[in-house]
Amino acid sequence: MYIPRMRPAATPAVTISPGGPVHGRLRVPGDKSISHRYALLAALADGTSTIGNYAPGADCASTLQCLRALGVDIRLAPSGAGGGATVTIAGRGPGGLLPAAAALDAGNSGTTMRLLAGILAGHRFDSTITGDASLRRRPMRRIVEPLERMGGQIGTDAGRPPLGIRGAALRGATCEPPVASAQVKSAILLAGLHAEGVTQVVEPVATRDHTERALPAFGVEISCADGRVEIGGGQRPAAAALRVPGDLSSAAFWAAAAAAIPGSAVEVADVGLNPTRSAFLDLLRKMGADVTVEQAGVAAGEPFGTVRVRHGAPRALRIGAAEVPGVIDELPALAAAACLGTTLEVTGAAELRAKESDRIAVLAGGLRALGADIEERPDGFTVRPATLTGGVVDAAGDHRMAMAFAVAALGAGGPTTITGHEAVAVSYPDFFEALESLRQPA
């Protein structure tokens, strides 16, 4: 079980005692990536949309807060298990957002900032988007450059937030982002919706395609072929009634725990099975886990179903640059699983250094503090089997680091104290309660 420790407000902590497998059935919160996109498109649609199982974390709340500040009428009602909500959004139509009275605060959400920048670049008023200290350290030139090529006018602080956006008449363009990023691709496509002519995005490596699936759900025509996504400007999204599947990136931590700890078996129901997100499950199989997937259906182009993971004989795994974009958010979970019994080598993942924290440095330092054998490199890391002792580790304000350290703590020989554990509220507010439920006697 986990035991919250009384600490000063600035350094909250949680202590996890080791021992025993995890087992049980649960649901995870609504998918964060999909929730953002549905809310943004609903705000641009004609008519009123409803979004069920909207993600409960702080990141997706930031998107709603920004949209409200831009004149969008939004109402929330509880929608049952998982802490999600049904969100009702009265769309203002493309180009219909209103100037905000103050700077828009994206909190810790890079998705909010980047996608909203694509939308506001085509609105004929001035906007400023800022965020917390972590977000203000993250690189933004990767969206500024293509948006400027389309006619946008965006100022930054040496390539970082806050973003000062002067809305302009946009024109379609062909953009080839040098860094494979679903957020960059999505920002360009949302700008293209407001542009004159056709906008194309050519990806160096395929990334998650939630925007490509969400646009048709709101009646927008796009074309996808051979790594190229094309959208025609001037289309009017239509309101929709949608439900967000469970977040596979959140489920990844339970899958990793079940894979790593002998005797474990976890089942996650109603979770998204988008093929651009499920490579993580294939990699768990290669690491020796027993993984089965049962698809239950498809909603708004997004497949969903049940994932079952059992512990298996561990095997070494190497992940290279071509595979990284498909598992960028799940790499911390894989590292946590690996340090409990196998070797994992990751290369081509320098993008991890530009997330909510420098995830390579924080992951390596944190796991090492727990007794792990981990070697840090500029673009990745290597984890080798070791006997974890437990200890004190800092999540550095990063939700995925807090969850990864919690998974590793389950297999340690002694208790682990995670400072900054409250960062899980960004994506999975009930994470530690769910952890406790999986450790109860069967």
Backbone torsions as a table, in degrees:
resi	resn	phi	psi	omega
1	MET	NA	161.6	177.7
2	TYR	-103.5	147.6	-175.9
3	ILE	-127.0	105.4	176.3
4	PRO	-60.9	135.9	179.5
5	ARG	-105.2	143.0	179.3
6	MET	-77.7	115.3	178.8
7	ARG	-133.6	164.0	172.8
8	PRO	-57.9	152.6	-175.4
9	ALA	-55.4	-31.0	-176.5
10	ALA	-73.6	-20.1	-177.2
11	THR	-133.9	60.7	178.1
12	PRO	-62.7	151.3	-177.0
13	ALA	-146.3	160.4	174.0
14	VAL	-135.3	142.9	178.4
15	THR	-113.0	130.0	-179.1
16	ILE	-113.4	123.1	178.1
17	SER	-86.1	144.8	-178.1
18	PRO	-82.3	175.9	169.7
19	GLY	108.4	131.4	171.5
20	GLY	86.5	157.0	179.2
21	PRO	-78.3	170.9	169.9
22	VAL	-109.1	141.5	179.8
23	HIS	-157.8	148.3	178.2
24	GLY	142.1	-179.9	-178.9
25	ARG	-122.2	136.9	-179.0
26	LEU	-154.7	169.3	171.0
27	ARG	-115.0	151.6	178.5
28	VAL	-110.1	163.9	-179.7
29	PRO	-59.8	162.6	177.2
30	GLY	-57.2	150.3	-176.3
31	ASP	-61.5	125.8	-176.7
32	LYS	-66.4	-45.8	-177.6
33	SER	-62.5	-42.4	-179.1
34	ILE	-70.2	-40.5	-179.5
35	SER	-58.0	-47.4	177.4
36	HIS	-53.4	-49.9	-173.2
37	ARG	-67.8	-40.8	178.2
38	TYR	-62.6	-42.4	-179.0
39	ALA	-64.6	-44.6	-178.9
40	LEU	-64.7	-43.4	180.0
41	LEU	-69.9	-35.6	176.7
42	ALA	-61.9	-36.5	179.2
43	ALA	-66.9	-25.9	-179.0
44	LEU	-94.4	-3.4	-173.9
45	ALA	-86.4	160.8	169.4
46	ASP	-87.1	121.4	179.6
47	GLY	104.8	-177.3	-175.6
48	THR	-106.5	126.6	-179.3
49	SER	-106.4	151.9	171.4
50	THR	-121.9	136.8	-178.9
51	ILE	-125.4	110.8	179.0
52	GLY	-87.3	151.4	178.6
53	ASN	58.1	36.9	176.7
54	TYR	-60.6	137.7	-174.9
55	ALA	-57.5	136.7	-174.1
56	PRO	-86.6	-5.2	-172.8
57	GLY	-75.0	170.7	-176.7
58	ALA	-65.5	-33.0	-179.4
59	ASP	-60.2	-48.7	-177.8
60	CYS	-72.7	-27.7	172.6
61	ALA	-64.7	-34.3	177.4
62	SER	-62.6	-38.8	177.7
63	THR	-62.4	-44.8	179.0
64	LEU	-64.3	-40.4	179.9
65	GLN	-61.7	-43.3	178.7
66	CYS	-65.0	-41.2	179.7
67	LEU	-64.8	-39.5	176.4
68	ARG	-59.4	-42.2	-179.6
69	ALA	-65.1	-20.4	179.1
70	LEU	-96.4	15.6	172.3
71	GLY	92.4	11.6	-177.3
72	VAL	-90.4	131.7	177.5
73	ASP	-83.9	118.7	-175.4
74	ILE	-131.2	133.5	177.5
75	ARG	-129.7	143.8	-178.0
76	LEU	-122.1	145.4	173.2
77	ALA	-142.6	142.6	179.0
78	PRO	-57.0	145.2	-180.0
79	SER	-128.1	26.6	170.5
80	GLY	101.0	-149.9	-171.8
81	ALA	-60.5	150.7	176.5
82	GLY	92.5	-7.0	176.6
83	GLY	81.4	3.9	-179.2
84	GLY	-76.9	176.9	-179.0
85	ALA	-136.9	158.5	167.1
86	THR	-92.6	122.0	-176.3
87	VAL	-108.5	127.8	176.3
88	THR	-108.5	124.4	-174.3
89	ILE	-125.8	121.6	175.5
90	ALA	-87.9	107.4	-175.7
91	GLY	-68.1	151.4	179.1
92	ARG	-107.2	1.5	-179.2
93	GLY	79.9	159.5	-179.8
94	PRO	-62.6	133.7	-178.3
95	GLY	76.9	5.8	-173.3
96	GLY	-96.8	0.6	177.6
97	LEU	-65.4	155.5	-177.1
98	LEU	-108.7	153.2	178.3
99	PRO	-59.5	138.0	177.5
100	ALA	-81.0	150.3	-178.6
101	ALA	-75.8	-18.7	-178.1
102	ALA	-148.5	178.0	177.9
103	ALA	-60.5	140.9	177.1
104	LEU	-80.4	131.7	-176.3
105	ASP	-105.8	108.9	179.2
106	ALA	-85.6	2.3	179.0
107	GLY	61.5	-124.0	179.8
108	ASN	-101.7	9.0	-168.0
109	SER	-95.7	103.2	174.2
110	GLY	-65.4	-33.2	178.3
111	THR	-63.3	-45.5	177.7
112	THR	-56.8	-49.9	-176.1
113	MET	-63.2	-48.7	-173.5
114	ARG	-70.7	-45.2	-178.5
115	LEU	-69.7	-39.3	179.3
116	LEU	-66.9	-33.4	176.1
117	ALA	-61.1	-39.5	177.4
118	GLY	-61.8	-38.9	179.3
119	ILE	-70.4	-47.8	-173.8
120	LEU	-72.1	-20.9	177.4
121	ALA	-59.2	-26.7	-179.3
122	GLY	-101.0	8.0	176.3
123	HIS	-101.0	132.1	-169.5
124	ARG	-83.0	56.7	171.3
125	PHE	-152.3	168.5	-178.8
126	ASP	-88.9	141.4	178.5
127	SER	-140.3	154.2	171.3
128	THR	-127.9	132.0	175.9
129	ILE	-118.8	125.0	177.7
130	THR	-125.3	-170.5	-179.4
131	GLY	-167.9	-169.1	-179.6
132	ASP	-76.2	179.8	-175.4
133	ALA	-59.7	-37.8	179.5
134	SER	-65.0	-47.2	-178.6
135	LEU	-65.5	-34.4	-179.0
136	ARG	-70.3	-7.1	175.2
137	ARG	-95.7	-5.8	-172.2
138	ARG	-87.7	146.3	-175.0
139	PRO	-71.8	137.0	-179.5
140	MET	-124.6	-5.4	178.7
141	ARG	-59.4	-28.5	-177.7
142	ARG	-63.1	-25.5	172.1
143	ILE	-98.5	-29.4	-178.3
144	VAL	-62.6	-44.5	-175.7
145	GLU	-61.5	-50.3	178.1
146	PRO	-66.5	-34.5	179.1
147	LEU	-68.1	-35.8	175.4
148	GLU	-67.2	-34.4	176.6
149	ARG	-63.1	-27.4	178.5
150	MET	-87.2	0.3	179.7
151	GLY	105.5	0.3	179.0
152	GLY	-71.3	156.8	178.4
153	GLN	-126.1	108.4	-173.0
154	ILE	-134.5	124.5	175.6
155	GLY	-100.5	149.6	179.6
156	THR	-136.3	173.7	172.4
157	ASP	-101.2	88.0	-178.2
158	ALA	55.4	41.8	177.4
159	GLY	86.2	3.6	-179.6
160	ARG	-125.0	165.5	179.9
161	PRO	-63.4	161.5	5.3
162	PRO	-74.8	157.6	176.6
163	LEU	-99.5	126.8	173.2
164	GLY	-103.8	113.0	-172.1
165	ILE	-111.2	123.7	172.3
166	ARG	-105.8	106.7	-176.3
167	GLY	-57.7	142.8	-175.5
168	ALA	-146.8	168.4	173.0
169	ALA	-75.4	115.4	-176.5
170	LEU	-91.6	154.9	175.9
171	ARG	-126.1	146.4	180.0
172	GLY	-62.5	152.7	-179.7
173	ALA	-154.4	164.1	171.7
174	THR	-101.6	120.4	-175.3
175	CYS	-117.4	133.7	178.1
176	GLU	-123.4	84.1	-177.4
177	PRO	-58.7	132.3	179.8
178	PRO	-71.1	-23.7	178.6
179	VAL	-108.1	127.6	178.4
180	ALA	-68.6	113.9	-175.6
181	SER	-151.5	122.9	177.0
182	ALA	-66.9	-31.2	179.4
183	GLN	-68.1	-42.0	177.9
184	VAL	-63.8	-47.8	178.5
185	LYS	-56.7	-44.7	-176.9
186	SER	-66.9	-40.6	178.3
187	ALA	-59.7	-42.1	-179.7
188	ILE	-66.5	-43.5	-179.5
189	LEU	-64.7	-39.6	178.9
190	LEU	-68.9	-35.0	172.3
191	ALA	-66.0	-39.8	179.6
192	GLY	-61.0	-30.2	177.0
193	LEU	-61.9	-29.1	-178.8
194	HIS	-99.2	3.4	-174.2
195	ALA	-98.3	162.0	173.3
196	GLU	-87.3	129.7	179.8
197	GLY	92.0	-160.0	-173.3
198	VAL	-106.2	137.1	175.9
199	THR	-114.9	135.0	178.9
200	GLN	-125.1	142.4	172.3
201	VAL	-120.4	125.4	177.3
202	VAL	-111.4	116.6	-175.0
203	GLU	-92.4	136.9	174.6
204	PRO	-68.2	-32.9	176.4
205	VAL	-143.0	141.8	-178.8
206	ALA	-61.5	136.3	175.8
207	THR	-121.2	175.9	-178.3
208	ARG	-55.3	142.5	-169.8
209	ASP	-114.7	32.1	-178.4
210	HIS	-61.7	-35.7	179.0
211	THR	-66.4	-41.9	178.4
212	GLU	-62.5	-30.7	178.3
213	ARG	-83.3	-32.3	-178.3
214	ALA	-73.5	-38.5	-177.2
215	LEU	-56.6	-50.7	177.6
216	PRO	-62.4	-28.8	178.1
217	ALA	-64.3	-23.2	175.9
218	PHE	-102.8	17.2	173.7
219	GLY	82.4	13.8	-179.3
220	VAL	-95.1	130.9	-179.8
221	GLU	-86.3	132.1	174.9
222	ILE	-136.7	168.1	176.8
223	SER	-129.5	132.3	179.9
224	CYS	-129.6	122.2	177.5
225	ALA	-164.2	137.3	172.5
226	ASP	53.5	43.1	177.6
227	GLY	76.5	10.7	-178.0
228	ARG	-119.5	130.5	176.3
229	VAL	-116.6	133.2	-175.2
230	GLU	-129.2	135.8	178.7
231	ILE	-136.1	137.9	176.2
232	GLY	-92.4	135.4	-179.9
233	GLY	-73.7	163.3	176.1
234	GLY	85.5	0.5	178.6
235	GLN	-76.8	153.1	-178.8
236	ARG	-113.5	109.6	176.2
237	PRO	-60.7	145.9	178.3
238	ALA	-109.9	144.6	-179.0
239	ALA	-57.0	152.7	-177.6
240	ALA	-145.1	158.8	172.8
241	ALA	-111.2	116.1	-170.4
242	LEU	-135.2	159.1	174.0
243	ARG	-129.4	134.0	-178.0
244	VAL	-86.0	127.5	175.3
245	PRO	-73.1	167.7	177.6
246	GLY	-62.9	153.6	-173.6
247	ASP	-83.7	113.1	-178.7
248	LEU	-65.6	-29.8	178.0
249	SER	-67.6	-31.4	173.9
250	SER	-73.3	-41.8	178.2
251	ALA	-62.5	-24.7	-177.4
252	ALA	-57.5	-33.2	-178.2
253	PHE	-71.1	-36.8	175.9
254	TRP	-71.1	-37.8	177.3
255	ALA	-63.8	-41.6	179.2
256	ALA	-64.5	-41.3	178.8
257	ALA	-63.2	-44.4	179.8
258	ALA	-64.4	-38.0	-179.5
259	ALA	-66.9	-34.1	-170.2
260	ALA	-90.3	-27.1	-170.0
261	ILE	-105.6	119.1	-178.5
262	PRO	-53.4	139.9	178.5
263	GLY	84.9	0.4	-175.1
264	SER	-88.3	149.4	174.8
265	ALA	-155.7	120.5	-177.6
266	VAL	-127.9	140.4	177.5
267	GLU	-123.5	126.2	178.3
268	VAL	-114.2	119.8	-175.3
269	ALA	-99.4	156.3	174.4
270	ASP	54.2	42.6	-178.3
271	VAL	-105.6	148.1	179.2
272	GLY	-65.9	140.4	-178.7
273	LEU	-123.2	30.7	179.1
274	ASN	-52.9	127.8	-175.8
275	PRO	-63.8	-20.0	175.5
276	THR	-82.1	-1.3	177.9
277	ARG	-115.9	-19.4	-168.6
278	SER	-89.0	5.0	177.0
279	ALA	-58.2	-28.2	177.1
280	PHE	-54.4	-40.6	-178.6
281	LEU	-66.8	-38.2	176.9
282	ASP	-63.5	-38.4	179.6
283	LEU	-69.5	-35.6	174.6
284	LEU	-61.2	-40.4	176.9
285	ARG	-60.8	-42.8	179.7
286	LYS	-64.6	-26.9	176.9
287	MET	-80.6	-2.2	175.1
288	GLY	108.7	-4.3	-178.3
289	ALA	-72.8	152.9	173.5
290	ASP	-92.2	105.7	-174.9
291	VAL	-120.9	126.2	173.6
292	THR	-125.0	145.1	-178.2
293	VAL	-129.0	131.8	179.0
294	GLU	-125.5	108.1	-179.7
295	GLN	-77.7	131.7	-178.7
296	ALA	-99.0	-25.3	-178.4
297	GLY	173.8	-173.7	178.0
298	VAL	-135.3	131.2	178.2
299	ALA	-130.9	125.0	-178.6
300	ALA	52.9	38.0	178.6
301	GLY	82.3	-3.9	-177.2
302	GLU	-103.7	113.7	176.5
303	PRO	-71.0	150.5	178.8
304	PHE	-147.6	162.2	-179.9
305	GLY	173.4	-147.5	-174.6
306	THR	-120.1	137.2	176.2
307	VAL	-116.6	130.4	177.3
308	ARG	-121.1	131.0	-178.4
309	VAL	-131.3	131.5	174.7
310	ARG	-124.9	154.0	176.9
311	HIS	-63.9	142.4	174.8
312	GLY	-139.9	176.4	-179.8
313	ALA	-65.6	121.5	-174.5
314	PRO	-68.0	143.4	176.4
315	ARG	-131.4	149.6	179.5
316	ALA	-68.9	152.3	-176.9
317	LEU	-143.9	141.3	173.9
318	ARG	-121.1	130.7	178.6
319	ILE	-118.4	123.9	-178.0
320	GLY	-106.5	-178.6	-173.7
321	ALA	-58.7	-35.8	-178.1
322	ALA	-67.3	-27.1	-178.2
323	GLU	-91.9	-19.6	-172.0
324	VAL	-59.4	-46.8	-176.8
325	PRO	-56.4	-30.8	-178.7
326	GLY	-77.8	-12.5	-177.8
327	VAL	-134.3	21.9	-172.6
328	ILE	-57.7	-37.7	-178.8
329	ASP	-81.7	-17.1	-176.5
330	GLU	-97.8	-6.9	-178.8
331	LEU	-58.0	-39.2	176.2
332	PRO	-60.5	-38.1	178.3
333	ALA	-65.5	-41.4	178.3
334	LEU	-63.8	-40.1	179.0
335	ALA	-63.8	-41.1	179.3
336	ALA	-63.1	-41.1	178.0
337	ALA	-66.1	-42.3	-176.5
338	ALA	-63.4	-38.5	-174.9
339	CYS	-68.3	-9.0	177.5
340	LEU	-94.7	4.5	176.9
341	GLY	169.1	6.1	179.6
342	THR	-152.6	-178.9	179.0
343	THR	-104.7	132.2	176.9
344	LEU	-131.3	124.4	176.0
345	GLU	-115.5	126.5	-179.9
346	VAL	-122.3	126.6	174.7
347	THR	-129.5	162.9	178.4
348	GLY	72.5	24.9	-175.4
349	ALA	-118.2	35.7	179.3
350	ALA	-59.2	-24.0	178.6
351	GLU	-58.0	-25.1	178.3
352	LEU	-60.0	-24.0	-179.3
353	ARG	-76.4	-9.6	-177.4
354	ALA	-112.8	25.2	178.2
355	LYS	-93.4	-158.4	-179.0
356	GLU	-56.8	-27.7	170.4
357	SER	-138.7	175.9	168.2
358	ASP	-75.8	91.8	-169.2
359	ARG	-67.4	-24.5	176.2
360	ILE	-69.4	-49.1	-178.4
361	ALA	-66.8	-44.8	-177.6
362	VAL	-67.1	-41.9	179.1
363	LEU	-62.6	-47.9	-178.4
364	ALA	-63.3	-46.3	-179.3
365	GLY	-64.8	-40.6	-178.4
366	GLY	-69.3	-47.5	179.8
367	LEU	-65.5	-36.0	177.4
368	ARG	-63.6	-36.5	178.2
369	ALA	-64.7	-23.4	178.1
370	LEU	-90.9	0.6	178.8
371	GLY	103.3	5.4	-177.6
372	ALA	-74.5	155.5	173.5
373	ASP	-100.2	99.1	-177.2
374	ILE	-135.9	132.0	179.5
375	GLU	-108.8	124.4	-179.7
376	GLU	-92.1	137.5	173.5
377	ARG	-129.3	165.8	-178.4
378	PRO	-55.4	-36.4	-175.8
379	ASP	-117.4	21.8	-179.8
380	GLY	167.5	-151.5	-176.4
381	PHE	-166.2	163.7	171.9
382	THR	-127.8	127.5	176.9
383	VAL	-109.3	134.1	176.6
384	ARG	-123.0	154.8	-177.7
385	PRO	-58.0	140.4	177.9
386	ALA	-156.2	162.6	175.6
387	THR	-91.5	110.3	-178.0
388	LEU	-76.2	140.7	-177.6
389	THR	-101.4	-19.6	-168.8
390	GLY	87.6	179.4	-179.0
391	GLY	152.6	-155.6	180.0
392	VAL	-115.1	130.9	-175.7
393	VAL	-139.3	145.4	-177.5
394	ASP	-107.2	124.6	179.8
395	ALA	-76.4	-5.6	176.0
396	ALA	55.6	33.4	177.8
397	GLY	70.0	19.1	-174.9
398	ASP	-115.3	119.4	-176.0
399	HIS	-60.1	-39.7	-177.6
400	ARG	-73.6	-28.7	174.6
401	MET	-67.5	-43.0	179.0
402	ALA	-59.4	-43.0	-178.7
403	MET	-71.4	-37.8	177.9
404	ALA	-63.7	-43.0	179.5
405	PHE	-66.3	-32.6	177.4
406	ALA	-65.5	-39.9	177.5
407	VAL	-63.8	-47.2	178.8
408	ALA	-60.5	-38.1	-178.0
409	ALA	-60.8	-28.8	-178.5
410	LEU	-62.6	-28.2	-178.8
411	GLY	-104.0	11.3	-179.4
412	ALA	-82.3	162.8	179.9
413	GLY	-81.3	-19.4	-179.9
414	GLY	-136.7	178.6	-177.5
415	PRO	-68.0	151.9	178.0
416	THR	-122.7	129.1	175.7
417	THR	-106.3	123.5	-179.6
418	ILE	-107.7	112.5	174.0
419	THR	-84.0	149.2	-177.9
420	GLY	73.5	23.0	-177.2
421	HIS	-64.8	-20.0	-177.3
422	GLU	-65.8	-10.5	177.5
423	ALA	-60.5	-19.3	179.1
424	VAL	-60.3	-19.6	179.7
425	ALA	-62.0	-18.1	177.5
426	VAL	-60.0	-39.1	-175.9
427	SER	-131.0	-25.1	-170.7
428	TYR	-146.5	74.2	-174.2
429	PRO	-56.4	-30.6	-176.9
430	ASP	-98.6	22.5	-174.8
431	PHE	-55.8	-49.1	-175.0
432	PHE	-72.1	-29.4	172.4
433	GLU	-66.0	-41.3	177.5
434	ALA	-64.2	-39.1	177.5
435	LEU	-59.1	-45.2	179.5
436	GLU	-60.9	-39.2	-178.2
437	SER	-65.6	-31.9	-179.8
438	LEU	-79.2	-8.5	-179.7
439	ARG	-106.0	3.6	176.4
440	GLN	-73.6	153.6	177.9
441	PRO	-57.4	140.6	-178.5
442	ALA	-67.7	NA	NA
